[in-house]
Amino acid sequence: MDIDKETSRKIQELQVFEHNLQAYLMQKQAVQIELNEITTALDELKKSSDEVYKIVGNIMMKSDKESLSGELKEKKKVLDIRLSSIEKQEKLISSKSENLRDEIGKSLGKKQ
């Protein structure tokens, strides 16, 4: 079966979309893991006494419970925004990918 140039271009574009979608899924997973770690850290921080430590590079430093909690909450807020942005991009690319898949299917269906 011969594929015309337009259909071939759409197939290449679909491959790019699929690659980008895979990259967004990996980013999303990394952000979700980090969010889970922060949530766990915040829960443990609530249970702890006033003496808390944080890891900076390869060393552990004594820290103020309130300031550490504030840092973690701020980081969590930033990661929530980043996750939301990634999910929006993922939906957009997924939608474009689905539309392109339909167009390719129709083009290939006409050829047969």
LINHU-V178627 format. One record per residue. N is the residue number from 1. PHI is phi in whole degrees, -180 to 180 (* if undefined). OMEGA is omega as a letter, one per 40 degrees, with the letter a starting at -180 (none if undefined). Layout:
N|PHI|OMEGA, N|PHI|OMEGA
This chain:
1|*|i, 2|-92|i, 3|-107|a, 4|-71|a, 5|-63|a, 6|-63|i, 7|-66|i, 8|-62|i, 9|-63|a, 10|-65|i, 11|-65|i, 12|-64|i, 13|-63|i, 14|-63|i, 15|-63|i, 16|-64|i, 17|-59|a, 18|-64|i, 19|-64|i, 20|-62|i, 21|-61|i, 22|-62|i, 23|-64|i, 24|-65|i, 25|-64|i, 26|-67|i, 27|-63|a, 28|-60|a, 29|-63|i, 30|-63|i, 31|-66|i, 32|-63|i, 33|-63|i, 34|-64|i, 35|-63|i, 36|-62|i, 37|-63|a, 38|-67|i, 39|-61|i, 40|-63|i, 41|-62|i, 42|-64|i, 43|-63|i, 44|-67|i, 45|-64|i, 46|-64|a, 47|-80|a, 48|-80|i, 49|-76|a, 50|-75|a, 51|-91|a, 52|-130|a, 53|-131|i, 54|-131|a, 55|-95|i, 56|-124|a, 57|66|a, 58|-105|a, 59|-122|i, 60|-108|a, 61|-121|i, 62|-68|a, 63|-140|i, 64|-79|a, 65|-59|a, 66|-67|a, 67|-68|i, 68|-65|i, 69|-62|i, 70|-63|i, 71|-61|a, 72|-65|i, 73|-65|i, 74|-65|i, 75|-63|i, 76|-63|i, 77|-62|i, 78|-64|a, 79|-68|i, 80|-62|i, 81|-66|i, 82|-63|i, 83|-63|i, 84|-61|i, 85|-64|i, 86|-62|a, 87|-64|i, 88|-63|i, 89|-63|i, 90|-61|i, 91|-65|a, 92|-63|a, 93|-66|i, 94|-62|i, 95|-65|i, 96|-62|a, 97|-63|i, 98|-63|i, 99|-62|i, 100|-65|i, 101|-60|i, 102|-62|i, 103|-61|i, 104|-64|i, 105|-59|i, 106|-66|i, 107|-62|a, 108|-71|i, 109|-66|i, 110|-67|a, 111|-69|a, 112|-81|none
